[in-house]
């Protein structure tokens, strides 16, 4: 996987509008095809809200999946453990207006409106490979902003060692929360240096448009070097903490889902190997691909874990 840092990027690459537009056209073709059979809540034939958002410097140069692959096969246990049912049931969620509670070890706690957060954080597009702990992967063109740029605006104190994220709790709408499959609400967390890493991303859109509800609208985390369960959806609270947060999957099965959850082909899940992954959208004859350590982002993120035994802190 190629990740370009600002220093690596040539000005000719930044200004080559023709190349940029050609790639956009390809993405639009994929999205356009999907709109013919749009899900409930889909906005067939409407202009894409984020079509003019620039490609960010950390975007990977990878061919993206079709929109259908990403938007119809979703893990969203608040609605259902079934990927198709979750996709349909999530359409019941109201996502406007949306606010974010910020508290804990922070100088500027409060309740922030999402529209104000969006005004303060310029949007960019990031193409990332996304690797689920269930051994499948896809490549998604997200739209959003670096997590660090938002967190810095809240001014964490020197005691903030971790960041805890919480999903909305509303069992009337999120019907999966009526079951005890997880200890609700869904909580995830990052160490503060992980959260401040330039690859950690807050997504509000994908495929040039608003984020579909089933993919975590209106605000979700994307941490490309970690298994997908870290990328928490529909975030309503960010809490800066001294202590490591207790996270949903880790509480559910600590021997299977660690706090760190860095993609690592050398550490098998207790019930399956992590060596290879099925690429969504491929037919049954498409060979699996070899899973890359840190999902291919090792050069950028391995220093975060220098000296740590990755088999112990999995
Ligand atoms: N966030 C919440 N709130 N609830 C969930 O069930 N599933 C996680 C993650 N974030 C989940 C969540 C898992 S297991 C994965 S693989 C990704 O979301 C899936 O993201 P996607 O459905 O957009 O592909």
Boltz pocket constraint, residues with backbone or C-beta under 6 A from the ligand:
constraints:
  - pocket:
      binder: B
      contacts: [[A, 70], [A, 73], [A, 74], [A, 75], [A, 76], [A, 77], [A, 78], [A, 131], [A, 132], [A, 133], [A, 167], [A, 186], [A, 214], [A, 215], [A, 216], [A, 227], [A, 228], [A, 229], [A, 230], [A, 231], [A, 232], [A, 233], [A, 234]]
      max_distance: 6.0
